[in-house]
Amino acid sequence: MTPRFAVIGVVTSDMAATLAFYRRLGLVFPEGAEEQPHVEAELPGGLVFALDTEETIRSFHSGWQPPEGGGRVGLALRCDSPAEVDALYEDLVNAGYHGELKPWDAFWGQRYATVHDPDGNGVDLFAPLAAE
């Protein structure tokens, strides 16, 4: 039972401008990604770089507001099972860390939860709901 980094996520207010920047750095996104609310680029080693619009985040976290200054980067750790998401979330909250979103079955097919690290950065925990 070892969570592992799987996704680096960035919330953007302007998908087209953000895609142009990261494409300039060599990341490859699908054609037409400018019109999508969520896009991904695979990084070396299988890590995924994901971009989400602010509207996408608000679709499942209605109270979310963009931070002032920086803070638009999200970290996500893939767990081995939905039960591990629940257990790890509970362990972190019981240890005094802030639980931002309790574990839930996301509409995109994952068990999902969010906790904050000591600096207030969101760290998502997820696992596929069904076998891959």
Accessible surface in RSA format (square Angstrom, percent):
REM  Atomic radii and reference values for relative SASA: ProtOr
REM  Chains: A
REM  Algorithm: Lee & Richards
REM  Probe-radius: 1.40
REM  Slices: 20
REM RES _ NUM      All-atoms   Total-Side   Main-Chain    Non-polar    All polar
REM                ABS   REL    ABS   REL    ABS   REL    ABS   REL    ABS   REL
RES MET A   1   166.82  86.4 102.30  67.7  64.52 153.6  77.43  65.8  89.40 118.4
RES THR A   2    96.73  68.8  92.91  94.2   3.83   9.1  64.34  86.4  32.39  49.0
RES PRO A   3    38.73  28.2  26.60  24.3  12.13  44.1  26.60  22.0  12.13  75.4
RES ARG A   4   113.68  47.7 108.79  55.5   4.89  11.6  63.89  87.3  49.79  30.2
RES PHE A   5   122.06  61.1 101.15  62.6  20.91  54.4 101.15  61.3  20.91  59.9
RES ALA A   6    20.15  18.5  16.10  24.8   4.05   9.2  19.39  27.3   0.76   2.0
RES VAL A   7    32.28  21.2  32.16  29.1   0.12   0.3  32.16  27.9   0.12   0.3
RES ILE A   8    51.77  29.5  51.77  38.6   0.00   0.0  51.77  37.3   0.00   0.0
RES GLY A   9    14.29  17.6   0.00   N/A  14.29  17.6  13.34  36.6   0.95   2.1
RES VAL A  10    18.56  12.2  17.48  15.8   1.08   2.6  17.72  15.4   0.85   2.3
RES VAL A  11    21.66  14.2  20.62  18.7   1.03   2.5  20.62  17.9   1.03   2.8
RES THR A  12     6.85   4.9   3.56   3.6   3.28   7.8   4.35   5.8   2.50   3.8
RES SER A  13    87.28  73.8  50.57  67.5  36.71  84.6  24.38  51.9  62.91  88.1
RES ASP A  14    75.23  52.7  69.97  69.6   5.27  12.5  27.63  65.0  47.60  47.5
RES MET A  15    12.80   6.6   6.83   4.5   5.96  14.2   6.83   5.8   5.96   7.9
RES ALA A  16    48.58  44.7  43.65  67.4   4.93  11.2  43.90  61.8   4.69  12.4
RES ALA A  17    55.82  51.3  40.88  63.1  14.93  34.0  49.24  69.3   6.58  17.4
RES THR A  18    24.35  17.3  19.95  20.2   4.40  10.5  10.51  14.1  13.83  20.9
RES LEU A  19     0.23   0.1   0.23   0.2   0.00   0.0   0.23   0.2   0.00   0.0
RES ALA A  20    60.71  55.8  49.41  76.2  11.30  25.7  55.85  78.7   4.85  12.9
RES PHE A  21   114.74  57.4 109.44  67.8   5.29  13.8 114.15  69.2   0.59   1.7
RES TYR A  22    47.25  22.1  47.25  26.9   0.00   0.0  18.50  13.9  28.75  35.4
RES ARG A  23    77.64  32.6  63.18  32.2  14.46  34.4  39.08  53.4  38.56  23.4
RES ARG A  24   213.54  89.7 178.19  90.8  35.36  84.2  61.15  83.6 152.40  92.4
RES LEU A  25   114.14  63.6  82.71  59.2  31.44  79.0  87.56  61.5  26.58  71.5
RES GLY A  26    56.33  69.5   0.00   N/A  56.33  69.5  35.47  97.3  20.87  46.7
RES LEU A  27    35.56  19.8  27.71  19.8   7.84  19.7  31.63  22.2   3.93  10.6
RES VAL A  28   123.43  81.2 110.52 100.1  12.91  31.1 113.23  98.4  10.20  27.7
RES PHE A  29    12.22   6.1   0.00   0.0  12.22  31.8   0.66   0.4  11.56  33.1
RES PRO A  30    78.84  57.5  66.07  60.2  12.77  46.4  78.02  64.4   0.82   5.1
RES GLU A  31   176.32 101.2 147.52 111.6  28.80  68.6  65.22 126.2 111.09  90.7
RES GLY A  32    36.13  44.6   0.00   N/A  36.13  44.6  31.98  87.8   4.14   9.3
RES ALA A  33     0.90   0.8   0.00   0.0   0.90   2.0   0.90   1.3   0.00   0.0
RES GLU A  34    62.24  35.7  48.68  36.8  13.56  32.3  23.64  45.7  38.60  31.5
RES GLU A  35   148.50  85.3 119.82  90.6  28.68  68.3  52.06 100.7  96.45  78.7
RES GLN A  36    88.51  49.5  85.32  62.4   3.19   7.6  17.66  37.6  70.84  53.7
RES PRO A  37    73.73  53.7  71.48  65.2   2.25   8.2  73.44  60.6   0.29   1.8
RES HIS A  38    77.54  42.4  64.55  44.9  12.99  33.2  56.19  57.9  21.35  24.8
RES VAL A  39     6.50   4.3   2.34   2.1   4.16  10.0   6.50   5.6   0.00   0.0
RES GLU A  40    85.60  49.1  73.29  55.4  12.31  29.3  17.37  33.6  68.23  55.7
RES ALA A  41     2.62   2.4   0.36   0.6   2.26   5.1   2.62   3.7   0.00   0.0
RES GLU A  42   138.46  79.5 104.82  79.3  33.64  80.1  33.64  65.1 104.82  85.6
RES LEU A  43    35.44  19.7  32.37  23.2   3.06   7.7  33.48  23.5   1.96   5.3
RES PRO A  44   131.69  96.0 104.64  95.4  27.06  98.3 117.31  96.9  14.38  89.4
RES GLY A  45    91.49 112.8   0.00   N/A  91.49 112.8  44.71 122.7  46.78 104.8
RES GLY A  46    42.67  52.6   0.00   N/A  42.67  52.6  21.98  60.3  20.69  46.3
RES LEU A  47    49.82  27.7  46.08  33.0   3.73   9.4  48.63  34.2   1.19   3.2
RES VAL A  48    31.71  20.9  31.71  28.7   0.00   0.0  31.71  27.6   0.00   0.0
RES PHE A  49    15.83   7.9  15.83   9.8   0.00   0.0  15.83   9.6   0.00   0.0
RES ALA A  50     2.88   2.7   2.88   4.4   0.00   0.0   2.88   4.1   0.00   0.0
RES LEU A  51     0.00   0.0   0.00   0.0   0.00   0.0   0.00   0.0   0.00   0.0
RES ASP A  52    21.91  15.3  21.91  21.8   0.00   0.0   0.78   1.8  21.13  21.1
RES THR A  53    21.27  15.1  21.27  21.6   0.00   0.0  19.83  26.6   1.44   2.2
RES GLU A  54    22.18  12.7  22.13  16.7   0.05   0.1   0.57   1.1  21.61  17.6
RES GLU A  55   120.08  68.9 112.29  85.0   7.79  18.5  64.76 125.3  55.31  45.2
RES THR A  56    24.88  17.7  19.44  19.7   5.44  13.0  24.18  32.5   0.70   1.1
RES ILE A  57    22.52  12.8  22.52  16.8   0.00   0.0  22.52  16.2   0.00   0.0
RES ARG A  58    77.07  32.4  67.62  34.5   9.44  22.5  37.35  51.0  39.72  24.1
RES SER A  59    76.64  64.8  35.20  47.0  41.44  95.5  45.33  96.5  31.31  43.9
RES PHE A  60    54.46  27.2  25.51  15.8  28.95  75.3  34.41  20.9  20.05  57.4
RES HIS A  61    34.24  18.7  31.71  22.0   2.53   6.5  28.89  29.8   5.35   6.2
RES SER A  62   102.21  86.4  79.67 106.3  22.53  51.9  45.60  97.1  56.61  79.3
RES GLY A  63    56.05  69.1   0.00   N/A  56.05  69.1  35.28  96.8  20.77  46.5
RES TRP A  64    43.43  17.4  39.58  19.2   3.85   9.0  23.22  12.4  20.21  32.8
RES GLN A  65   121.12  67.7 107.14  78.3  13.98  33.3  50.28 107.0  70.84  53.7
RES PRO A  66    40.49  29.5  27.32  24.9  13.17  47.9  27.32  22.6  13.17  81.8
RES PRO A  67    53.82  39.2  34.70  31.6  19.12  69.5  45.43  37.5   8.39  52.1
RES GLU A  68   175.41 100.7 143.90 108.9  31.50  75.0  63.08 122.0 112.32  91.7
RES GLY A  69    76.33  94.1   0.00   N/A  76.33  94.1  44.09 121.0  32.24  72.2
RES GLY A  70    56.50  69.7   0.00   N/A  56.50  69.7  39.60 108.7  16.90  37.9
RES GLY A  71    57.51  70.9   0.00   N/A  57.51  70.9  25.81  70.8  31.70  71.0
RES ARG A  72    68.26  28.7  62.45  31.8   5.81  13.8  33.73  46.1  34.53  20.9
RES VAL A  73    83.74  55.1  71.85  65.0  11.88  28.6  72.48  63.0  11.26  30.5
RES GLY A  74    25.11  31.0   0.00   N/A  25.11  31.0  23.36  64.1   1.74   3.9
RES LEU A  75    57.37  31.9  57.08  40.8   0.29   0.7  57.24  40.2   0.12   0.3
RES ALA A  76     4.66   4.3   4.66   7.2   0.00   0.0   4.66   6.6   0.00   0.0
RES LEU A  77    29.98  16.7  29.98  21.4   0.00   0.0  29.98  21.1   0.00   0.0
RES ARG A  78    64.88  27.2  64.88  33.1   0.00   0.0   9.58  13.1  55.30  33.5
RES CYS A  79     0.72   0.5   0.00   0.0   0.72   1.7   0.00   0.0   0.72   0.8
RES ASP A  80    82.77  58.0  52.58  52.3  30.18  71.4  28.23  66.4  54.54  54.4
RES SER A  81    39.97  33.8  38.78  51.8   1.18   2.7  30.61  65.2   9.36  13.1
RES PRO A  82    41.90  30.5  41.78  38.1   0.12   0.4  41.90  34.6   0.00   0.0
RES ALA A  83    71.27  65.5  61.03  94.2  10.24  23.3  66.27  93.3   5.00  13.2
RES GLU A  84     6.68   3.8   3.66   2.8   3.02   7.2   4.92   9.5   1.76   1.4
RES VAL A  85     0.00   0.0   0.00   0.0   0.00   0.0   0.00   0.0   0.00   0.0
RES ASP A  86    53.56  37.5  50.39  50.2   3.17   7.5  23.24  54.7  30.32  30.2
RES ALA A  87    51.48  47.3  38.97  60.1  12.52  28.5  47.19  66.5   4.29  11.4
RES LEU A  88    37.49  20.9  35.50  25.4   1.99   5.0  37.49  26.3   0.01   0.0
RES TYR A  89    13.77   6.4  13.77   7.8   0.00   0.0   8.87   6.7   4.90   6.0
RES GLU A  90    92.56  53.1  92.56  70.0   0.00   0.0  35.71  69.1  56.86  46.4
RES ASP A  91    87.73  61.5  81.92  81.5   5.81  13.7  21.05  49.5  66.68  66.5
RES LEU A  92    43.45  24.2  43.45  31.1   0.00   0.0  43.45  30.5   0.00   0.0
RES VAL A  93    52.17  34.3  42.97  38.9   9.20  22.2  42.97  37.3   9.20  25.0
RES ASN A  94   111.56  76.9  74.91  72.4  36.65  88.2  28.67  69.0  82.89  80.1
RES ALA A  95    71.71  65.9  31.08  48.0  40.63  92.4  44.02  62.0  27.69  73.4
RES GLY A  96    67.67  83.4   0.00   N/A  67.67  83.4  35.68  97.9  31.99  71.6
RES TYR A  97    90.23  42.1  83.28  47.4   6.95  18.1  40.45  30.4  49.78  61.4
RES HIS A  98   100.89  55.1  89.63  62.3  11.27  28.8  69.26  71.4  31.63  36.8
RES GLY A  99    23.87  29.4   0.00   N/A  23.87  29.4   1.86   5.1  22.01  49.3
RES GLU A 100    57.63  33.1  38.36  29.0  19.27  45.9   7.81  15.1  49.82  40.7
RES LEU A 101    34.35  19.1  32.76  23.4   1.59   4.0  34.35  24.1   0.00   0.0
RES LYS A 102   159.49  77.8 150.63  92.4   8.87  21.1  93.94  84.6  65.56  69.8
RES PRO A 103    29.78  21.7  14.95  13.6  14.84  53.9  14.95  12.3  14.84  92.2
RES TRP A 104    65.60  26.3  62.68  30.3   2.92   6.9  64.83  34.6   0.78   1.3
RES ASP A 105    86.13  60.3  64.28  64.0  21.85  51.7  20.40  48.0  65.72  65.5
RES ALA A 106     4.28   3.9   0.00   0.0   4.28   9.7   0.00   0.0   4.28  11.3
RES PHE A 107   152.64  76.4 111.90  69.3  40.73 106.0 123.89  75.1  28.75  82.3
RES TRP A 108    98.37  39.5  63.62  30.8  34.75  81.6  70.76  37.7  27.60  44.8
RES GLY A 109    35.59  43.9   0.00   N/A  35.59  43.9  27.15  74.5   8.45  18.9
RES GLN A 110    42.23  23.6  42.23  30.9   0.00   0.0   4.25   9.1  37.97  28.8
RES ARG A 111    46.44  19.5  46.44  23.7   0.00   0.0   3.86   5.3  42.58  25.8
RES TYR A 112    28.81  13.5  28.81  16.4   0.00   0.0   6.45   4.8  22.36  27.6
RES ALA A 113     0.00   0.0   0.00   0.0   0.00   0.0   0.00   0.0   0.00   0.0
RES THR A 114    13.59   9.7  13.59  13.8   0.00   0.0   9.67  13.0   3.92   5.9
RES VAL A 115     6.00   4.0   6.00   5.4   0.00   0.0   6.00   5.2   0.00   0.0
RES HIS A 116    45.69  25.0  43.65  30.3   2.04   5.2  25.40  26.2  20.29  23.6
RES ASP A 117    41.17  28.8  31.20  31.1   9.97  23.6  20.14  47.4  21.03  21.0
RES PRO A 118   115.40  84.1  74.86  68.2  40.54 147.3  84.94  70.1  30.46 189.3
RES ASP A 119   128.90  90.3  92.76  92.3  36.15  85.5  24.52  57.7 104.39 104.1
RES GLY A 120    43.15  53.2   0.00   N/A  43.15  53.2  23.84  65.4  19.31  43.2
RES ASN A 121    63.80  44.0  60.13  58.1   3.68   8.9  10.00  24.1  53.81  52.0
RES GLY A 122    23.25  28.7   0.00   N/A  23.25  28.7  14.33  39.3   8.92  20.0
RES VAL A 123    22.11  14.5  22.11  20.0   0.00   0.0  22.11  19.2   0.00   0.0
RES ASP A 124    31.53  22.1  31.53  31.4   0.00   0.0   0.63   1.5  30.89  30.8
RES LEU A 125     2.88   1.6   2.88   2.1   0.00   0.0   2.88   2.0   0.00   0.0
RES PHE A 126     9.64   4.8   9.64   6.0   0.00   0.0   9.64   5.8   0.00   0.0
RES ALA A 127     0.00   0.0   0.00   0.0   0.00   0.0   0.00   0.0   0.00   0.0
RES PRO A 128    24.63  18.0  19.80  18.0   4.83  17.6  19.80  16.3   4.83  30.0
RES LEU A 129    73.45  40.9  45.04  32.2  28.42  71.4  45.20  31.7  28.26  76.0
RES ALA A 130    75.95  69.8  62.31  96.2  13.63  31.0  70.64  99.5   5.31  14.1
RES ALA A 131   108.15  99.4  65.99 101.8  42.16  95.9  76.81 108.2  31.34  83.0
RES GLU A 132   161.52  92.7  82.97  62.8  78.54 187.0  77.47 149.8  84.05  68.6
END  Absolute sums over single chains surface
CHAIN  1 A     7806.6       5791.9       2014.6       4566.4       3240.1
END  Absolute sums over all chains
TOTAL          7806.6       5791.9       2014.6       4566.4       3240.1
